[in-house]
Amino acid sequence: MGLRIGAALTGALLFLAACTEVLNRPEIEPPVVYLSSAEATDPAHPEAGYRLTLRVRNPNAMPLPILGLRLRLDLAGRSFADAVTSQGLDLPAYAEAPLELKVHPSRPLEALSDPDHPPLPYRLEGKVGFANDLPAMEFSGEGVLPPAP
């Protein structure tokens, strides 16, 4: 009988410790992700792929250890690309950093082959994965991709 009570008390204490850990975890906002640039890797052959530069901003008071992300990009109202990257990024609190990745478009966009393309509206959505025990988070954003500088 004593072993059962001891086991029950141990289980209850472990449960309370887990609850305390969850309750003490700070509220974390997803990172803000936006498209900074998109360049054809070979302008003569846009089907060869594009180099995207994303800007990732951490709105939190704690660093975010990003393991990678997946995203879907719509450009000029059309589905452009789905991509994943395992490129990690240690993003300090309240900081912003670039993240480059190469994508192969579902449908090449002629406008991107011209560095003087008109401003193109875009929409991003995806999910970012973190190291440690932080849960993955979804993100979305939209904006206008300016011509190349």
Backbone as a ProteinNet text record, in pm:
[ID]
protein_1_A
[PRIMARY]
MGLRIGAALTGALLFLAACTEVLNRPEIEPPVVYLSSAEATDPAHPEAGYRLTLRVRNPNAMPLPILGLRLRLDLAGRSFADAVTSQGLDLPAYAEAPLELKVHPSRPLEALSDPDHPPLPYRLEGKVGFANDLPAMEFSGEGVLPPAP
[TERTIARY]
82.7	0	87.5	195.6	284.1	349.8	383.8	443.9	346	218.8	117.3	100.6	97.9	83	206.3	324.9	448.8	451.5	408.5	405.3	304.1	188.9	86.8	137.3	203.5	257.5	366.9	453	558.7	497.8	396.4	328.1	263.5	199.7	134.6	238.2	352.7	456.8	516	536.4	586.6	486	358.5	253.8	253.4	261.7	263.9	387.8	501.3	623.9	608.9	548.5	526.5	431.1	325.5	229.9	297.3	382	453	542.8	611	698.6	619.1	504.2	419.9	366.7	322.2	264.7	369.8	494.2	600.4	665.2	631.6	689.6	636.7	725	678.1	597.8	505.6	427.4	521.2	521.9	612.8	531.3	567.9	503.8	581.2	511.8	584.9	674.6	783.6	867.7	792.3	831.6	776.5	869.1	812.5	892.1	841.4	933.5	892.8	997.9	954.4	1039.7	1117.1	1248.7	1334.7	1375.5	1407.3	1444.3	1420.9	1407.5	1394.4	1467.1	1568.4	1648.8	1659.4	1644.1	1664.3	1812.3	1841.9	1982.4	2045.8	1963.2	2007.6	1895.4	1904	1794.8	1754.4	1847.8	1813.9	1729.5	1736.2	1661.1	1593.7	1480.3	1417.6	1375	1356	1317.8	1431	1552.1	1667.3	1654.2	1571.2	1549	1571.7	1538.2	1548.6	1613.4	1684.2	1741.1	1652.3	1589.4	1505.1	1583	1567.6	1620.4	1500.8	1487.5	1382.4	1443.7	1364.1	1403.4	1320	1384.9	1317.5	1338.3	1228.4	1233.9	1179.9	1251.2	1210.5	1146.3	1013.6	947	947.5	1025.2	1023.5	1142.2	1124.4	1229.9	1329.8	1317.5	1410.7	1460.3	1580.3	1631.1	1547.4	1544.5	1474.9	1577.4	1596.3	1688.9	1616.1	1616.9	1542.6	1620.9	1553.6	1615	1594	1482.1	1448	1304.6	1263	1124.6	1076.5	945.8	883.6	793.5	778.3	695.2	630.2	524.6	457.6	459.1	496.8	507.1	416.4	328.2	246.5	302	322.3	371.3	272.1	238.4	147.1	16.5	-31	-159	-155.7	-36.2	-24.2	66.4	36.2	124.7	259.6	365.8	498.8	587	598	689.8	654	684.5	683.1	827.9	872.6	1014.4	1032.5	1143.9	1186.4	1335.2	1377.7	1520	1551.1	1665.3	1711.3	1821.7	1835.9	1936.1	1893.4	1977	1947	1976.9	1919.1	1938.8	1916.4	2020.3	2004.2	1970.3	1843.9	1793.5	1783.4	1869.2	1864.1	1729.2	1702.8	1580.1	1572.1	1453.2	1426.4	1524.2	1557.7	1654.3	1593.7	1665.2	1622.7	1745.4	1726.9	1839.7	1791.1	1879.8	1842.8	1853.3	1774.9	1780	1763.2	1864.4	1858.5	1823.4	1745.7	1717.5	1693.1	1717	1695.1	1564.3	1484	1356.6	1346.6	1268.8	1233.3	1084.5	1048.9	909.7	818.1	692.2	593.1	561.4	566.4	550.5	643.3	745.4	834.2	756.5	803.1	739.5	833	791.6	875.3	925.6	840.9	878	1005.5	1030.4	1149.7	1278.3	1267.7	1387.7	1442.3	1359.2	1398.5	1428.7	1553.6	1585.1	1501	1449.6	1366.4	1218.2	1185.1	1044.2	960.7	831.4	746.6	732.7	691.3	666.5	563.2	592.3	505.4	449.3	316.8	261	292.1	318.1	346	270.2	255.5	199.9	282.8	324.8	403.1	322.1	328.9	277.3	361.2	374.6	457.6	464.2	565.4	585	733.2	768.4	908.1	928.9	1038.5	1071.7	1185.9	1181.4	1280	1354.8	1472.6	1548.3	1488.6	1544.1	1499.2	1357.6	1279	1143.4	1038.5	1079.3	982.5	897.9	767.3	681.9	695.8	675.6	676.7	563.8	583.3	483.4	457.4	332.4	295.2	317.7	344.7	359.4	292.9	259.9	210.1	239.7	248.9	274.6	254.7	241.6	228.8	294.1	324.1	388.7	407.5	500.3	530.6	679.8	715.1	855.3	898.6	992.6	1035.9	1130.6	1155.5	1256.8	1393.1	1481.5	1618	1685.7	1768	1835.2	1940.5
-118.6	0	125.5	124.1	238.7	271.6	166.3	188.8	256.8	221.2	282.5	430.2	462	602.3	681.6	622.8	688.6	711.5	611.4	623.6	730.1	733.8	833.5	974.1	990.1	1121.7	1165	1072.8	1103.3	1146	1072.5	1107.2	1244.2	1274	1404.2	1516.6	1494.4	1596.1	1619.8	1514.3	1529.3	1604.4	1575.2	1644.3	1793.1	1826.5	1967	2039.1	1971.6	2032.6	2061.9	1970.2	1991.6	2107.9	2115.6	2226.6	2359.9	2363	2485.5	2529.6	2434.6	2466.3	2528.1	2470.8	2522.5	2660.4	2679	2806.8	2916.7	2881.8	2981.6	3016.1	2944.1	2971	3105.2	3193.8	3324.2	3308.7	3400.5	3402.6	3441.2	3362.6	3386.4	3420	3529.6	3568.1	3506.9	3473	3419.1	3526.4	3485.8	3584.4	3648.6	3768.7	3839.5	3809.7	3760.8	3723.4	3802.5	3867.6	3936.2	3918.8	3939.6	3920	4047.9	4036.3	4151.1	4160.7	4044.2	4044.1	3906	3904.5	3780.6	3801.8	3720.2	3734.7	3601	3603.1	3481.9	3444.3	3317.4	3275.1	3281.9	3264.5	3279.3	3351	3483.7	3559	3508.3	3448.1	3395	3268.3	3200.8	3076.3	3080	3152.1	3166.6	3034.3	2931.2	2801.5	2740.3	2796.2	2746.1	2774.2	2869.3	2896.8	3042.4	3074.4	3210.3	3207.5	3314.1	3332.1	3433.6	3388.6	3475.8	3521.1	3646	3695.3	3734.7	3667.4	3698.6	3780.5	3862.6	3930.3	3867	3823.3	3759.2	3847.6	3887.3	3977.9	3905.7	3919.1	3859.9	3968.6	3961.3	4061.7	4027.8	3928.4	3877.8	3926.5	3920.1	3959.9	3847	3737.4	3625.7	3586.6	3530.3	3487.6	3372.1	3361.9	3251.6	3167.3	3041.5	2952.1	2881.6	2942.5	2889.6	2776.1	2661.2	2545.8	2549.6	2605	2608.9	2652.9	2660	2698.1	2642.5	2642.6	2610.4	2727.2	2753	2866.2	2844.8	2919.8	2928.6	3076.2	3106.2	3244.2	3264.2	3362.3	3407.1	3541.5	3557.7	3684	3732.2	3858.9	3920.6	3841.7	3792.3	3721.9	3578.5	3525.2	3387.3	3306.3	3177.3	3087.9	3087.7	3113.4	3121.8	3005.4	2978.8	2873.1	2823.3	2696.9	2635.3	2599.3	2626.3	2602.3	2561.4	2493.9	2461	2492.1	2521.4	2537.7	2487	2423.7	2380.6	2473	2585.9	2684.8	2741.7	2724.1	2773.8	2921.9	2980.3	3122.2	3145.5	3193.1	3230.2	3378.1	3406.4	3542.9	3602.8	3701.6	3762.9	3830	3859.9	3929.8	4063.9	4097.5	4225.6	4255.8	4154.6	4172.3	4124.9	4154.4	4117.5	4069.5	3969.5	3916.4	3862.9	3861	3805.1	3652.6	3591.5	3447	3423.5	3362.6	3337.8	3192.8	3172.3	3037.6	3036.9	2922.9	2906.6	2831.6	2878.7	2813.8	2785.2	2685.5	2654.7	2682.8	2779.2	2822.1	2718.3	2721	2635.5	2690.1	2823.4	2891	3012.2	3014.2	3130.1	3258.7	3365.4	3495.6	3581.7	3611.1	3687.6	3817.7	3884.2	4015	4008.2	3895.4	3885.4	3873.2	3839.7	3831.1	3969	4071.2	4209.2	4277.7	4323.5	4388.8	4514.6	4574.2	4694.5	4659.5	4539.9	4498.6	4596.7	4604.4	4691.8	4633.7	4714.8	4660.1	4547	4436.7	4318.2	4287.6	4280.6	4241.5	4094.6	4063.9	3925.2	3889.1	3758.9	3703.3	3581.6	3575.7	3464.4	3396.5	3267	3196.5	3072.1	3030.5	2914.5	2880.3	2803.2	2755.9	2756.5	2801.1	2805.4	2708.1	2631.2	2535.8	2588	2554.8	2604.7	2490.6	2522.1	2428.7	2432.7	2354.5	2345.5	2290.5	2335.8	2282.3	2382.6	2480.8	2576.8	2510.6	2530.6	2470.4	2544.7	2473.1	2536.5	2638.9	2743.9	2850.4	2884	2915.8	2959.9	3109.8	3154.5	3296.7	3327.8	3451.4	3498.1	3646.3	3693	3834.6	3868.8	3995.5	4041.7	4177.6	4212.7	4339.2	4358.3	4444.9	4472.9	4454.4	4373.2	4350.3	4460.8	4546.2	4656.1	4604.6	4686.1	4648.9	4635.4	4562.7	4546.1	4682.3	4707.6	4838.6	4857.7
0	0	0	75.8	85.2	-49	-127.6	-258.4	-352.6	-345.6	-431.8	-399	-272.8	-232.5	-276.2	-257.9	-299.5	-450.6	-526.6	-672.4	-714.6	-648.8	-680.7	-648.7	-535.5	-499.5	-597.2	-636.2	-732.5	-865.5	-911.7	-1036.4	-1027.8	-916	-898	-899.5	-834.4	-832.4	-971.5	-1047.5	-1184.3	-1271	-1254.8	-1329.2	-1295.3	-1168.3	-1126.3	-1178.7	-1179.4	-1231.9	-1381.6	-1456.5	-1599.5	-1622.2	-1543.2	-1555.7	-1526.1	-1425.6	-1389.7	-1504.8	-1568	-1681.4	-1795.4	-1827.5	-1935.7	-1900.3	-1777	-1735.9	-1727.6	-1700.3	-1688.7	-1822.5	-1929.2	-2060.1	-2110.7	-2154.3	-2202.8	-2331.6	-2352.3	-2475.8	-2590	-2696.1	-2807.6	-2931.9	-2996.8	-3122	-3237.7	-3347.1	-3462.5	-3523.5	-3587.5	-3654.4	-3770.8	-3803.7	-3919.2	-4036.5	-4147.1	-4263.6	-4383.4	-4454	-4575.2	-4683.9	-4807.6	-4924.1	-4952.7	-4955.5	-4979.4	-5126.4	-5188.1	-5329.6	-5389.4	-5520.7	-5598	-5729.3	-5754	-5875.4	-5946.2	-6078.8	-6158.1	-6149.9	-6124.2	-6118.1	-6256.9	-6361.4	-6499.7	-6574.7	-6590	-6651.9	-6790.9	-6864.4	-6997	-6986.6	-6871.7	-6851	-6713.4	-6699.6	-6568.2	-6504.3	-6585.9	-6528.9	-6447.1	-6458.5	-6383.1	-6233.7	-6198.1	-6057.2	-6021.7	-5897.8	-5846.6	-5709.5	-5679	-5545.9	-5474	-5366.2	-5285.7	-5163.3	-5127.5	-5000.8	-4916.6	-4804	-4708	-4595.7	-4533	-4409.7	-4299.9	-4194.2	-4081.8	-3959.3	-3898.2	-3782.4	-3659.6	-3548.6	-3420.8	-3334.5	-3311.2	-3228.6	-3079.3	-3040.6	-2903.4	-2820.3	-2688.3	-2594.4	-2570	-2644	-2631.4	-2770.2	-2780	-2910.6	-2966.7	-3099.6	-3166.5	-3241.9	-3201.2	-3271.1	-3386.5	-3503.4	-3618.7	-3683	-3701.4	-3767.5	-3917.8	-3960.4	-4102.3	-4119.2	-4244.9	-4270.3	-4402.6	-4417.1	-4545.2	-4578.7	-4708.4	-4747.1	-4881.8	-4901.1	-5030.4	-5066.8	-5189.9	-5236.8	-5356.7	-5345.9	-5458.6	-5502.3	-5632.5	-5688.7	-5793.4	-5787.3	-5883.6	-5893.5	-5778.9	-5775.4	-5825.4	-5854.8	-5904.4	-5813.4	-5802	-5728	-5798.8	-5723.4	-5783.6	-5742.6	-5610.9	-5566.3	-5427.4	-5404.9	-5271.8	-5243.6	-5122.5	-5092.6	-4947.8	-4922.7	-4786.3	-4776.3	-4655.6	-4631.2	-4491.4	-4479.3	-4347.6	-4298.7	-4366.5	-4324.1	-4189.9	-4090.7	-3957.4	-3943.8	-3840.7	-3815.1	-3666.5	-3597	-3456.4	-3453.1	-3432	-3439.8	-3300.3	-3269.2	-3135.9	-3109.5	-2983.7	-2945.5	-3018.1	-3063.6	-3130.7	-3243.3	-3320.5	-3428.8	-3561	-3667.7	-3802.2	-3878.4	-3965.9	-4042.7	-4176.5	-4277.1	-4407	-4406.6	-4493	-4512.8	-4662.5	-4725.9	-4870.7	-4897.5	-5003.3	-5048	-5197	-5257.3	-5400	-5419.5	-5514.5	-5542.6	-5691.8	-5722.2	-5860.4	-5873	-5956.2	-5961.5	-6023.2	-5978.1	-6041.4	-6180.3	-6193.3	-6323.3	-6322.8	-6411.4	-6414.6	-6442.1	-6387.5	-6404.9	-6488.5	-6612.2	-6705.6	-6645.1	-6566.6	-6511.7	-6429	-6361.2	-6276.2	-6356.6	-6484.6	-6568.6	-6600.5	-6585.4	-6611.3	-6478.5	-6455	-6326.8	-6302.3	-6408.8	-6395	-6394.1	-6347.3	-6346.1	-6263.6	-6292.8	-6211.7	-6070.8	-5974.4	-5840.5	-5849.4	-5780.2	-5786.2	-5647.8	-5634.7	-5505.3	-5477	-5351.1	-5313.1	-5185.7	-5167.5	-5044.2	-5007.1	-4881.1	-4825.8	-4716.5	-4710.7	-4593.5	-4574.7	-4449.9	-4423.9	-4277	-4245.1	-4108.4	-4079	-3959.4	-3918.3	-3802.8	-3810.1	-3704.6	-3620	-3492.4	-3396.7	-3329.7	-3278.1	-3194.9	-3054.6	-2966.7	-2827.4	-2824.1	-2731.1	-2720.4	-2767.3	-2847.5	-2899	-3007.4	-3003.8	-3106.8	-3239.7	-3350.3	-3481.8	-3488.1	-3567.1	-3578	-3723.6	-3752.4	-3886.2	-3898.4	-4020.5	-4047	-4180.4	-4200.6	-4329.6	-4340	-4461.5	-4482.7	-4628.4	-4652	-4790.5	-4803.2	-4925.9	-4950.8	-5100.4	-5135.7	-5274.3	-5294.7	-5393	-5427.3	-5523.2	-5480.3	-5567.8	-5675	-5779.4	-5879.2	-5813.4	-5876.4	-5823.2	-5817.5	-5712.6	-5703.2	-5809.5
[MASK]
+++++++++++++++++++++++++++++++++++++++++++++++++++++++++++++++++++++++++++++++++++++++++++++++++++++++++++++++++++++++++++++++++++++++++++++++++++++

